[in-house]
Amino acid sequence: MTATPAVAAPFLAAAVVLAGAGVAKMWRPDYTARAVQATGLRIAGRRPGRWWVRAGAAAELVIAVLAVALPNQVTGALVAAAYGAFATFVLAALARGWSLSSCGCFGRPDSKPGYPHVALNAGAAVAAVWWAVQAPGRIGPFFVHQPWHGLPLALLAAVIAGLAYLIWTNPLAMEEAA
């Protein structure tokens, strides 16, 4: 039996959430585009719109897929950079008082960005850095050599990703606001 690094499940969860958010923003970029435009950010003298959001979302998806298929120092660092950028964006929004009702992380209105978002993004970045430092290679062999062919590891990663999604989107607060 191969020893699985303790960070395997959080790293897999971070990659899954990154992929899901990328797909969602590619499908529905409007909420994220509004959030970015609310910052006043300009790229080449223009406000980034839907095209920029879709391009960034496609990059998220590519990074996530590569992170699972080829988990090494580079892909771990890319996942960490993505989550570090998200944490920095939310921290800047909080510090500067940008009026963001939602960041549109999952292609729809979600909970107002706050410190729980920062903590989750920072936690995902730390997990990815930890993975990059360990860089144990492909995840596939872990599943083959784990009890029940990695089902517990996959379930743990799914639970972590699901809980993170619930915290990021906070559906109960959205229902109360409606």
Secondary structure per residue as TSV (DSSP state, phi and psi in degrees):
chain	resnum	aa	ss	phi	psi
A	1	M	-	360.0	132.6
A	2	T	-	-86.9	132.9
A	3	A	-	-72.7	124.8
A	4	T	-	-90.3	130.3
A	5	P	-	-59.5	144.9
A	6	A	T	-59.6	-23.9
A	7	V	T	-86.7	-1.4
A	8	A	H	-59.3	-47.8
A	9	A	H	-65.8	-46.8
A	10	P	H	-62.8	-36.7
A	11	F	H	-65.6	-45.7
A	12	L	H	-60.4	-42.7
A	13	A	H	-61.2	-43.0
A	14	A	H	-61.9	-41.1
A	15	A	H	-66.3	-40.8
A	16	V	H	-64.3	-44.9
A	17	V	H	-64.5	-40.5
A	18	L	H	-61.1	-43.2
A	19	A	H	-64.2	-45.7
A	20	G	H	-61.5	-42.7
A	21	A	H	-66.0	-38.7
A	22	G	H	-62.5	-46.8
A	23	V	H	-61.9	-44.5
A	24	A	H	-62.2	-42.7
A	25	K	H	-72.1	-30.7
A	26	M	H	-65.8	-38.9
A	27	W	H	-72.9	-42.9
A	28	R	-	-134.7	84.6
A	29	P	-	-84.1	-7.9
A	30	D	H	-60.0	-45.5
A	31	Y	H	-66.4	-39.7
A	32	T	H	-69.1	-39.4
A	33	A	H	-60.7	-41.7
A	34	R	H	-63.8	-41.2
A	35	A	H	-62.7	-44.3
A	36	V	H	-67.3	-40.1
A	37	Q	H	-65.9	-31.5
A	38	A	H	-64.2	-20.8
A	39	T	T	-78.1	-18.5
A	40	G	T	82.2	3.5
A	41	L	-	-59.3	138.3
A	42	R	-	-128.0	139.2
A	43	I	B	-122.3	121.7
A	44	A	T	54.2	39.9
A	45	G	T	78.9	0.8
A	46	R	B	-122.1	154.1
A	47	R	-	-76.2	131.5
A	48	P	-	-65.5	136.5
A	49	G	-	-119.4	-153.2
A	50	R	H	-58.1	-38.8
A	51	W	H	-61.3	-44.0
A	52	W	H	-64.6	-40.8
A	53	V	H	-63.1	-45.0
A	54	R	H	-64.0	-38.7
A	55	A	H	-64.5	-44.2
A	56	G	H	-64.1	-39.7
A	57	A	H	-65.5	-39.1
A	58	A	H	-63.4	-39.4
A	59	A	H	-63.3	-41.0
A	60	E	H	-58.0	-46.5
A	61	L	H	-63.3	-43.9
A	62	V	H	-62.6	-45.1
A	63	I	H	-60.3	-44.7
A	64	A	H	-63.7	-44.6
A	65	V	H	-64.6	-43.8
A	66	L	H	-63.1	-37.3
A	67	A	H	-62.7	-36.0
A	68	V	H	-80.6	-40.7
A	69	A	H	-73.7	-37.4
A	70	L	S	-134.2	67.1
A	71	P	-	-71.9	105.1
A	72	N	S	-143.3	-167.6
A	73	Q	H	-60.4	-42.5
A	74	V	H	-67.3	-49.7
A	75	T	H	-68.3	-35.3
A	76	G	H	-61.5	-42.7
A	77	A	H	-66.1	-36.1
A	78	L	H	-66.6	-42.3
A	79	V	H	-63.5	-43.3
A	80	A	H	-61.8	-40.8
A	81	A	H	-64.2	-40.7
A	82	A	H	-62.4	-50.0
A	83	Y	H	-68.5	-32.9
A	84	G	H	-63.5	-39.3
A	85	A	H	-65.6	-40.7
A	86	F	H	-63.9	-44.7
A	87	A	H	-62.0	-41.9
A	88	T	H	-63.4	-41.7
A	89	F	H	-60.3	-47.1
A	90	V	H	-67.8	-40.7
A	91	L	H	-61.0	-42.7
A	92	A	H	-62.9	-41.0
A	93	A	H	-61.9	-43.0
A	94	L	H	-68.3	-43.7
A	95	A	H	-67.9	-35.9
A	96	R	H	-94.2	-4.3
A	97	G	T	71.2	27.7
A	98	W	-	-61.4	138.5
A	99	S	-	-86.1	82.2
A	100	L	-	-105.1	114.1
A	101	S	S	-83.7	-20.3
A	102	S	-	-160.8	149.4
A	103	C	-	-94.8	-10.6
A	104	G	-	66.5	26.2
A	105	C	T	-54.6	-30.9
A	106	F	T	-115.9	29.9
A	107	G	S	73.6	15.4
A	108	R	S	-154.8	167.6
A	109	P	-	-62.4	136.3
A	110	D	-	-136.4	-164.9
A	111	S	S	-67.0	154.4
A	112	K	-	-63.0	132.6
A	113	P	-	-58.3	134.1
A	114	G	-	-152.5	-166.7
A	115	Y	H	-64.5	-31.3
A	116	P	H	-60.8	-35.0
A	117	H	H	-64.3	-43.8
A	118	V	H	-60.4	-46.1
A	119	A	H	-62.4	-43.7
A	120	L	H	-65.4	-43.7
A	121	N	H	-63.6	-43.2
A	122	A	H	-65.2	-40.1
A	123	G	H	-62.3	-42.5
A	124	A	H	-64.9	-38.6
A	125	A	H	-64.3	-42.2
A	126	V	H	-63.5	-43.3
A	127	A	H	-60.4	-40.8
A	128	A	H	-68.6	-38.8
A	129	V	H	-64.4	-43.8
A	130	W	H	-59.0	-44.1
A	131	W	H	-62.4	-44.4
A	132	A	H	-61.0	-36.3
A	133	V	H	-69.4	-41.2
A	134	Q	H	-78.7	-38.8
A	135	A	-	34.0	63.5
A	136	P	-	-76.1	0.0
A	137	G	-	102.7	-157.7
A	138	R	-	-64.8	141.9
A	139	I	S	-74.4	-32.0
A	140	G	H	-46.7	-50.5
A	141	P	H	-59.6	-29.4
A	142	F	H	-60.3	-44.2
A	143	F	H	-65.6	-41.1
A	144	V	H	-64.8	-38.6
A	145	H	H	-97.5	7.6
A	146	Q	S	-94.4	161.0
A	147	P	G	-56.4	139.1
A	148	W	G	54.3	36.8
A	149	H	G	53.1	37.8
A	150	G	G	84.5	7.0
A	151	L	H	-56.9	-44.7
A	152	P	H	-60.5	-39.6
A	153	L	H	-63.7	-44.9
A	154	A	H	-64.1	-41.2
A	155	L	H	-65.1	-41.3
A	156	L	H	-62.8	-43.8
A	157	A	H	-61.9	-40.3
A	158	A	H	-65.7	-40.9
A	159	V	H	-64.7	-44.6
A	160	I	H	-61.1	-46.1
A	161	A	H	-62.5	-42.1
A	162	G	H	-64.4	-43.6
A	163	L	H	-65.2	-41.9
A	164	A	H	-60.9	-43.5
A	165	Y	H	-58.9	-44.0
A	166	L	H	-62.8	-39.2
A	167	I	H	-68.9	-43.3
A	168	W	H	-63.6	-41.6
A	169	T	H	-92.9	-25.2
A	170	N	-	42.6	66.6
A	171	P	H	-63.3	-26.5
A	172	L	H	-68.1	-40.3
A	173	A	H	-67.3	-34.7
A	174	M	H	-66.9	-37.8
A	175	E	H	-69.3	-37.8
A	176	E	H	-65.8	-37.0
A	177	A	H	-70.5	-25.5
A	178	A	-	-74.6	360.0
